[in-house]
Each structure stands twice: as structure tokens, then as C-alpha cells.
């Protein structure tokens, strides 16, 4: 039974990765023009559903595993650190991407329009931002966040069980 749960989890994680990479592939080349709208936003719908399923699958996989509350706390702290580091890294990559956009626009038009670059590299609605939201780093951040929620659930469950045991003894 456990092996089926792990296989299901791996399949879900693989489908999420494929959707993330597909969203990344929808990014136009730097300096290039794009059509109206961003169809990659629609990928957020299945990714949100698959994320919730992923959290549930992690909980099912870890259900019978005994982990001390101190280790759960340490795992939660490590995952939180990883997610924060991934976010900071993504902000750094955004600055690099803006520089790449500036160089591409300058080579194409002879000058850099920073107002235009800011407008196309701000917010999720811009198709130029797909590679910033849909990439391997954000995929691993999503997986880490799903694990964080799983371990948070286990921690709360463990604390409630501990509280019940102590109140029954008294």
C-alpha cells in the first residue's frame, strides 16, 4: 500500500514539473514582442489542485512514520530556510533577467527603455515573467512548501496528542 502512495506522489510531482516547464517554455525571447495576455496563468489552476493533492499525498506517506517533535521542528525550520533562500535567489534572478531584457532591447532598438522593462517584468500577468514564476527553483520551492505543510500538520497533530496524553494522566 505504501509503495502505491509513493508512486502516486512521484507521478503527481512529475506532472507538476512538466506543467512548470511548459509554463517556462511560454516565455518569449528577451527583447521580443508578445501577444495579448498570458495563457500560462491558466496553468496555475491545475498546479493549485495538484499542489493540494501533493500535500495530501505527503501526509499519507508520512502518516505511519514516527518522528519526534524536535525533529519535525528542525525539518520545518530547514524547509522554511530553503523557501526563503529560494525566494531571495529568485529576486536575484529577476534582476539578472531585467539586465538581459535591457541588453536585448538596446541591441534591437539602440536604446534601453527602463519604463518598458519594468512594466513587462512586474507582476504575474506579463508573459515575459513566465520564466521567473515557472522554473526549476520555483518547482522545488513548491515541493518544499508542500512538505512544510505536511510536517506542520504532523507537528500540530503530535502536539495535540501530547496534550491529550498529559490531560488523561492528570
GROMACS elastic network, one bead per residue, 0.5 to 0.9 nm:
[ bonds ]
;  ai    aj funct       b0    kb
    1     4     6  0.53626   500
    1     5     6  0.66062   500
    1     6     6  0.89925   500
    2     5     6  0.50838   500
    2     6     6  0.63464   500
    2     7     6  0.86866   500
    2    60     6  0.85894   500
    2    61     6  0.66981   500
    3     6     6  0.50971   500
    3     7     6  0.61258   500
    3     8     6  0.85304   500
    3    61     6  0.89398   500
    4     7     6  0.50525   500
    4     8     6  0.60433   500
    4     9     6  0.84923   500
    5     8     6  0.50735   500
    5     9     6  0.61167   500
    5    10     6  0.86340   500
    5    57     6  0.69166   500
    5    58     6  0.87526   500
    5    60     6  0.73453   500
    5    61     6  0.62972   500
    6    10     6  0.61432   500
    6    11     6  0.85901   500
    6    57     6  0.80080   500
    6    58     6  0.85656   500
    6    61     6  0.66666   500
    7    10     6  0.50648   500
    7    11     6  0.61436   500
    7    12     6  0.85610   500
    8    11     6  0.51092   500
    8    12     6  0.61298   500
    8    13     6  0.85495   500
    8    57     6  0.77756   500
    9    12     6  0.51041   500
    9    13     6  0.61063   500
    9    14     6  0.85671   500
    9    53     6  0.86551   500
    9    54     6  0.65151   500
    9    57     6  0.59141   500
    9    58     6  0.73370   500
    9    61     6  0.85204   500
   10    14     6  0.60637   500
   10    15     6  0.85983   500
   11    14     6  0.50265   500
   11    15     6  0.61792   500
   11    16     6  0.85822   500
   12    15     6  0.51394   500
   12    16     6  0.61989   500
   12    17     6  0.86362   500
   12    50     6  0.68076   500
   12    51     6  0.86290   500
   12    53     6  0.80174   500
   12    54     6  0.67747   500
   13    16     6  0.50583   500
   13    17     6  0.62014   500
   13    18     6  0.87140   500
   13    50     6  0.83072   500
   13    51     6  0.87225   500
   13    54     6  0.73378   500
   13   143     6  0.78255   500
   14    18     6  0.62040   500
   14    19     6  0.86584   500
   15    18     6  0.50675   500
   15    19     6  0.62458   500
   15    20     6  0.86100   500
   15    47     6  0.89480   500
   15    50     6  0.84099   500
   16    19     6  0.51462   500
   16    20     6  0.61439   500
   16    21     6  0.86198   500
   16    46     6  0.85503   500
   16    47     6  0.63275   500
   16    50     6  0.69469   500
   16    51     6  0.79872   500
   16   139     6  0.77847   500
   17    20     6  0.50379   500
   17    21     6  0.61053   500
   17    22     6  0.84530   500
   17   135     6  0.87511   500
   17   136     6  0.78547   500
   17   139     6  0.65534   500
   18    21     6  0.51476   500
   18    22     6  0.60190   500
   18    23     6  0.85951   500
   19    23     6  0.61781   500
   19    24     6  0.86063   500
   19    43     6  0.68425   500
   19    46     6  0.85093   500
   19    47     6  0.73753   500
   19   134     6  0.84072   500
   20    23     6  0.51104   500
   20    24     6  0.62687   500
   20    25     6  0.87301   500
   20    43     6  0.80042   500
   20    47     6  0.82369   500
   20   133     6  0.83905   500
   20   135     6  0.62048   500
   20   136     6  0.77093   500
   20   138     6  0.84784   500
   20   139     6  0.67692   500
   21    25     6  0.61856   500
   21    26     6  0.88200   500
   21   131     6  0.87746   500
   21   134     6  0.63927   500
   21   135     6  0.62910   500
   21   136     6  0.76526   500
   21   139     6  0.89459   500
   22    25     6  0.50551   500
   22    26     6  0.66100   500
   22    40     6  0.82081   500
   22    43     6  0.87651   500
   22   134     6  0.80155   500
   23    26     6  0.52932   500
   23    27     6  0.74290   500
   23    39     6  0.86559   500
   23    40     6  0.53022   500
   23    41     6  0.82348   500
   23    43     6  0.70493   500
   23   130     6  0.61539   500
   23   131     6  0.73693   500
   23   133     6  0.82582   500
   23   134     6  0.55268   500
   23   135     6  0.81084   500
   24    27     6  0.58173   500
   24    40     6  0.83707   500
   24   129     6  0.88374   500
   24   130     6  0.54016   500
   24   132     6  0.78370   500
   24   133     6  0.76796   500
   24   135     6  0.59824   500
   25    28     6  0.80937   500
   25   130     6  0.79515   500
   25   131     6  0.74545   500
   25   134     6  0.86371   500
   26    38     6  0.86000   500
   26    39     6  0.81942   500
   26    40     6  0.67806   500
   26   127     6  0.74307   500
   26   128     6  0.86095   500
   26   130     6  0.66891   500
   26   131     6  0.79456   500
   27    30     6  0.86313   500
   27    34     6  0.88463   500
   27    40     6  0.88471   500
   27   127     6  0.59758   500
   27   128     6  0.54900   500
   27   129     6  0.70108   500
   27   130     6  0.53002   500
   27   131     6  0.59059   500
   28    31     6  0.82715   500
   28    32     6  0.62779   500
   28    33     6  0.72011   500
   28    34     6  0.64700   500
   28   127     6  0.72188   500
   28   128     6  0.61523   500
   28   130     6  0.86812   500
   29    32     6  0.53487   500
   29    33     6  0.81105   500
   29   101     6  0.88759   500
   29   128     6  0.82268   500
   30    33     6  0.85100   500
   30    97     6  0.85145   500
   30   100     6  0.68137   500
   30   101     6  0.50892   500
   30   102     6  0.84342   500
   30   103     6  0.85947   500
   30   104     6  0.58580   500
   30   105     6  0.76522   500
   30   128     6  0.79488   500
   31   100     6  0.84734   500
   31   101     6  0.56165   500
   31   102     6  0.75989   500
   31   103     6  0.80540   500
   31   106     6  0.83973   500
   31   107     6  0.86480   500
   31   108     6  0.72487   500
   32   104     6  0.82130   500
   32   105     6  0.80715   500
   34    37     6  0.84391   500
   34   127     6  0.72800   500
   34   128     6  0.80044   500
   35    38     6  0.80665   500
   35   127     6  0.84757   500
   36   127     6  0.86966   500
   37   125     6  0.71396   500
   37   126     6  0.72165   500
   37   127     6  0.69403   500
   38    41     6  0.59606   500
   38    42     6  0.81985   500
   38   124     6  0.86271   500
   38   125     6  0.61572   500
   38   126     6  0.63090   500
   38   128     6  0.87093   500
   38   130     6  0.84973   500
   39    42     6  0.57253   500
   39    43     6  0.77569   500
   39   127     6  0.78875   500
   40    43     6  0.53297   500
   40    44     6  0.75588   500
   40   127     6  0.75212   500
   40   130     6  0.71061   500
   40   134     6  0.89508   500
   41    44     6  0.55699   500
   41    45     6  0.79287   500
   41   124     6  0.76410   500
   41   125     6  0.73195   500
   41   127     6  0.87152   500
   41   130     6  0.85970   500
   42    45     6  0.57814   500
   42    46     6  0.78344   500
   43    46     6  0.57700   500
   43    47     6  0.61010   500
   43    48     6  0.85239   500
   44    48     6  0.57929   500
   44    49     6  0.85381   500
   45    48     6  0.52935   500
   45    49     6  0.64940   500
   45    50     6  0.87089   500
   46    49     6  0.51157   500
   46    50     6  0.59862   500
   46    51     6  0.83672   500
   47    50     6  0.50113   500
   47    51     6  0.58664   500
   47    52     6  0.86278   500
   48    51     6  0.50067   500
   48    52     6  0.63925   500
   48    53     6  0.86933   500
   49    52     6  0.52936   500
   49    53     6  0.63281   500
   49    54     6  0.85888   500
   50    54     6  0.59472   500
   50    55     6  0.86453   500
   51    55     6  0.63031   500
   51    56     6  0.86742   500
   51   142     6  0.76619   500
   51   143     6  0.81055   500
   51   146     6  0.69286   500
   52    55     6  0.51520   500
   52    56     6  0.63422   500
   52    57     6  0.86133   500
   52   146     6  0.78419   500
   53    56     6  0.50221   500
   53    57     6  0.60469   500
   53    58     6  0.86049   500
   54    58     6  0.61300   500
   54    59     6  0.85645   500
   54   143     6  0.80843   500
   54   146     6  0.65769   500
   54   147     6  0.85855   500
   55    58     6  0.51576   500
   55    59     6  0.62723   500
   55    60     6  0.87145   500
   55   143     6  0.87369   500
   55   145     6  0.86646   500
   55   147     6  0.67130   500
   55   148     6  0.88090   500
   55   149     6  0.67570   500
   55   150     6  0.59662   500
   56    59     6  0.50854   500
   56    60     6  0.62562   500
   56    61     6  0.86972   500
   56   146     6  0.87119   500
   56   150     6  0.76151   500
   57    60     6  0.50281   500
   57    61     6  0.61187   500
   57    62     6  0.85553   500
   57   150     6  0.88976   500
   58    61     6  0.50781   500
   58    62     6  0.60544   500
   58    63     6  0.82593   500
   58   146     6  0.76179   500
   58   147     6  0.66437   500
   58   150     6  0.60950   500
   58   151     6  0.87680   500
   59    62     6  0.52274   500
   59    63     6  0.57152   500
   59   147     6  0.84552   500
   59   149     6  0.87940   500
   59   150     6  0.53471   500
   59   151     6  0.79151   500
   59   153     6  0.79122   500
   59   154     6  0.78179   500
   60    63     6  0.50159   500
   60    64     6  0.80694   500
   61    64     6  0.74630   500
   61    65     6  0.80632   500
   62    65     6  0.52263   500
   62    66     6  0.82495   500
   62   150     6  0.81802   500
   62   151     6  0.86319   500
   62   154     6  0.84618   500
   63    66     6  0.81645   500
   63   154     6  0.81610   500
   67    70     6  0.82882   500
   67    71     6  0.64513   500
   67    72     6  0.64984   500
   67   154     6  0.88034   500
   68    71     6  0.52696   500
   68    72     6  0.62491   500
   68    73     6  0.86243   500
   68   155     6  0.88249   500
   68   158     6  0.84961   500
   69    73     6  0.60682   500
   69    74     6  0.85525   500
   69   154     6  0.86642   500
   69   155     6  0.62248   500
   69   158     6  0.68722   500
   69   159     6  0.77655   500
   70    73     6  0.50455   500
   70    74     6  0.62138   500
   70    75     6  0.86819   500
   71    75     6  0.60958   500
   71    76     6  0.84912   500
   72    75     6  0.50434   500
   72    76     6  0.61094   500
   72    77     6  0.85327   500
   72   151     6  0.62904   500
   72   152     6  0.78223   500
   72   154     6  0.77403   500
   72   155     6  0.62586   500
   73    76     6  0.50711   500
   73    77     6  0.61338   500
   73    78     6  0.86144   500
   73   151     6  0.82174   500
   73   152     6  0.82448   500
   73   155     6  0.72912   500
   74    77     6  0.50169   500
   74    78     6  0.61150   500
   74    79     6  0.85729   500
   75    78     6  0.50484   500
   75    79     6  0.60598   500
   75    80     6  0.84390   500
   75   148     6  0.79003   500
   75   151     6  0.75053   500
   76    79     6  0.51781   500
   76    80     6  0.60345   500
   76    81     6  0.85364   500
   76   147     6  0.84850   500
   76   148     6  0.57426   500
   76   149     6  0.86010   500
   76   151     6  0.65058   500
   76   152     6  0.69067   500
   77    80     6  0.51032   500
   77    81     6  0.61622   500
   77    82     6  0.86328   500
   77   148     6  0.88158   500
   78    81     6  0.50584   500
   78    82     6  0.61628   500
   78    83     6  0.86804   500
   79    83     6  0.61629   500
   79    84     6  0.86010   500
   79   141     6  0.89117   500
   79   144     6  0.60825   500
   79   145     6  0.72972   500
   79   147     6  0.78185   500
   79   148     6  0.61399   500
   80    83     6  0.51618   500
   80    84     6  0.61979   500
   80    85     6  0.85356   500
   80   144     6  0.82534   500
   80   145     6  0.79179   500
   80   148     6  0.73190   500
   81    84     6  0.51748   500
   81    85     6  0.60401   500
   81    86     6  0.84864   500
   82    85     6  0.50729   500
   82    86     6  0.60300   500
   82    87     6  0.85766   500
   82   141     6  0.75916   500
   82   144     6  0.76964   500
   83    87     6  0.61614   500
   83    88     6  0.86702   500
   83   140     6  0.86830   500
   83   141     6  0.55610   500
   83   142     6  0.85007   500
   83   144     6  0.69532   500
   83   145     6  0.72064   500
   84    87     6  0.50607   500
   84    88     6  0.62596   500
   84    89     6  0.85667   500
   84   141     6  0.89288   500
   85    88     6  0.51219   500
   85    89     6  0.60802   500
   85    90     6  0.85498   500
   86    90     6  0.60872   500
   86    91     6  0.86855   500
   86   137     6  0.66101   500
   86   138     6  0.73923   500
   86   140     6  0.85928   500
   86   141     6  0.65823   500
   87    90     6  0.50095   500
   87    91     6  0.63279   500
   87    92     6  0.87155   500
   87   137     6  0.87590   500
   87   138     6  0.81864   500
   87   141     6  0.82119   500
   88    91     6  0.51147   500
   88    92     6  0.63663   500
   88    93     6  0.87326   500
   89    92     6  0.50294   500
   89    93     6  0.62266   500
   89    94     6  0.86690   500
   89   137     6  0.85292   500
   90    94     6  0.61635   500
   90    95     6  0.88137   500
   90   132     6  0.71388   500
   90   133     6  0.86960   500
   90   137     6  0.76232   500
   90   138     6  0.80147   500
   91    94     6  0.50324   500
   91    95     6  0.65931   500
   91    96     6  0.88841   500
   91   132     6  0.88786   500
   92    95     6  0.53170   500
   92    96     6  0.65165   500
   92    97     6  0.87329   500
   93    97     6  0.60365   500
   93    98     6  0.85981   500
   93   132     6  0.76717   500
   94    98     6  0.61618   500
   94    99     6  0.86565   500
   94   121     6  0.79444   500
   94   129     6  0.87777   500
   94   132     6  0.67172   500
   95    98     6  0.51018   500
   95    99     6  0.63917   500
   95   100     6  0.87538   500
   96    99     6  0.51024   500
   96   100     6  0.63112   500
   96   101     6  0.87009   500
   97   101     6  0.61442   500
   97   102     6  0.85518   500
   97   121     6  0.85036   500
   97   132     6  0.84565   500
   98   102     6  0.61213   500
   98   103     6  0.86604   500
   98   114     6  0.89866   500
   98   117     6  0.66972   500
   98   118     6  0.78388   500
   98   121     6  0.70603   500
   99   103     6  0.62211   500
   99   104     6  0.86055   500
  100   103     6  0.51667   500
  100   104     6  0.61796   500
  100   105     6  0.86088   500
  101   104     6  0.51090   500
  101   105     6  0.60816   500
  101   106     6  0.84463   500
  101   112     6  0.89678   500
  101   117     6  0.68715   500
  102   105     6  0.51918   500
  102   106     6  0.59752   500
  102   107     6  0.85466   500
  102   111     6  0.85276   500
  102   112     6  0.56857   500
  102   113     6  0.74717   500
  102   114     6  0.73611   500
  102   117     6  0.69172   500
  103   106     6  0.50661   500
  103   107     6  0.61178   500
  103   108     6  0.85495   500
  103   111     6  0.89249   500
  103   112     6  0.75319   500
  104   107     6  0.52340   500
  104   108     6  0.61799   500
  104   109     6  0.85789   500
  104   112     6  0.87704   500
  105   108     6  0.50461   500
  105   109     6  0.58055   500
  105   110     6  0.73260   500
  105   111     6  0.69503   500
  105   112     6  0.60211   500
  105   113     6  0.76740   500
  105   117     6  0.88026   500
  106   109     6  0.53264   500
  106   113     6  0.81602   500
  107   110     6  0.55641   500
  107   111     6  0.75512   500
  107   112     6  0.87765   500
  108   111     6  0.81751   500
  109   112     6  0.77492   500
  112   115     6  0.89069   500
  112   116     6  0.86552   500
  112   117     6  0.83296   500
  113   116     6  0.54027   500
  113   117     6  0.63759   500
  113   118     6  0.87904   500
  114   118     6  0.59885   500
  114   119     6  0.84241   500
  115   118     6  0.51869   500
  115   119     6  0.61812   500
  115   120     6  0.87885   500
  116   119     6  0.50371   500
  116   120     6  0.62598   500
  116   121     6  0.85567   500
  117   120     6  0.53227   500
  117   121     6  0.60544   500
  117   122     6  0.85522   500
  118   121     6  0.52047   500
  118   122     6  0.60023   500
  119   122     6  0.56260   500
  119   123     6  0.84192   500
  119   126     6  0.81864   500
  120   123     6  0.80443   500
  120   125     6  0.87884   500
  120   126     6  0.56350   500
  120   127     6  0.77504   500
  120   128     6  0.60256   500
  120   129     6  0.72898   500
  121   124     6  0.85310   500
  121   126     6  0.68133   500
  121   127     6  0.87540   500
  121   128     6  0.63523   500
  121   129     6  0.57163   500
  121   132     6  0.89812   500
  122   125     6  0.81556   500
  122   126     6  0.71240   500
  122   128     6  0.89923   500
  122   129     6  0.74102   500
  123   126     6  0.64001   500
  123   129     6  0.74085   500
  124   127     6  0.76810   500
  124   128     6  0.89232   500
  124   129     6  0.64120   500
  124   130     6  0.75919   500
  124   133     6  0.77020   500
  125   128     6  0.86880   500
  125   129     6  0.77792   500
  125   130     6  0.88795   500
  126   129     6  0.55695   500
  126   130     6  0.75056   500
  127   130     6  0.55755   500
  127   131     6  0.86762   500
  128   131     6  0.72422   500
  128   132     6  0.83539   500
  129   132     6  0.51771   500
  129   133     6  0.65066   500
  129   134     6  0.85044   500
  130   133     6  0.52656   500
  130   134     6  0.56154   500
  130   135     6  0.82453   500
  131   134     6  0.51929   500
  131   135     6  0.58936   500
  132   135     6  0.64981   500
  132   138     6  0.81904   500
  133   137     6  0.89372   500
  133   138     6  0.65018   500
  133   139     6  0.89042   500
  134   137     6  0.82663   500
  134   138     6  0.63567   500
  134   139     6  0.71773   500
  135   138     6  0.54793   500
  135   139     6  0.61740   500
  135   140     6  0.88133   500
  136   140     6  0.62563   500
  136   141     6  0.85599   500
  137   140     6  0.53019   500
  137   141     6  0.61878   500
  137   142     6  0.86610   500
  138   142     6  0.60760   500
  138   143     6  0.86357   500
  139   142     6  0.50641   500
  139   143     6  0.63673   500
  139   144     6  0.86057   500
  140   144     6  0.59842   500
  140   145     6  0.84300   500
  141   145     6  0.60112   500
  141   146     6  0.85706   500
  142   145     6  0.50447   500
  142   146     6  0.62109   500
  142   147     6  0.86586   500
  143   146     6  0.51038   500
  143   147     6  0.63008   500
  143   148     6  0.85621   500
  144   147     6  0.50581   500
  144   148     6  0.60367   500
  144   149     6  0.86743   500
  145   149     6  0.62002   500
  145   150     6  0.85481   500
  146   149     6  0.51970   500
  146   150     6  0.62865   500
  146   151     6  0.87420   500
  147   151     6  0.60825   500
  147   152     6  0.83416   500
  148   151     6  0.52018   500
  148   152     6  0.59299   500
  148   153     6  0.84729   500
  149   153     6  0.60732   500
  149   154     6  0.86043   500
  150   153     6  0.51147   500
  150   154     6  0.62963   500
  150   155     6  0.86453   500
  151   155     6  0.59859   500
  151   156     6  0.85436   500
  152   156     6  0.61747   500
  152   157     6  0.84399   500
  153   156     6  0.52532   500
  153   157     6  0.60505   500
  153   158     6  0.85042   500
  154   158     6  0.59580   500
  154   159     6  0.85362   500
  155   158     6  0.50104   500
  155   159     6  0.61303   500
  155   160     6  0.85680   500
  156   159     6  0.50905   500
  156   160     6  0.61337   500
  156   161     6  0.85607   500
  157   160     6  0.51591   500
  157   161     6  0.61611   500
  157   162     6  0.85987   500
  158   161     6  0.50653   500
  158   162     6  0.60895   500
  158   163     6  0.85585   500
  159   162     6  0.50355   500
  159   163     6  0.61326   500
  159   164     6  0.86229   500
  160   163     6  0.50344   500
  160   164     6  0.61915   500
  160   165     6  0.86813   500
  161   164     6  0.50605   500
  161   165     6  0.62109   500
  161   166     6  0.86893   500
  162   165     6  0.51621   500
  162   166     6  0.62694   500
  162   167     6  0.86280   500
  163   166     6  0.52503   500
  163   167     6  0.61282   500
  163   168     6  0.85911   500
  164   167     6  0.51588   500
  164   168     6  0.60910   500
  164   169     6  0.86333   500
  165   168     6  0.51980   500
  165   169     6  0.62787   500
  165   170     6  0.88093   500
  166   169     6  0.51398   500
  166   170     6  0.63478   500
  167   170     6  0.51871   500
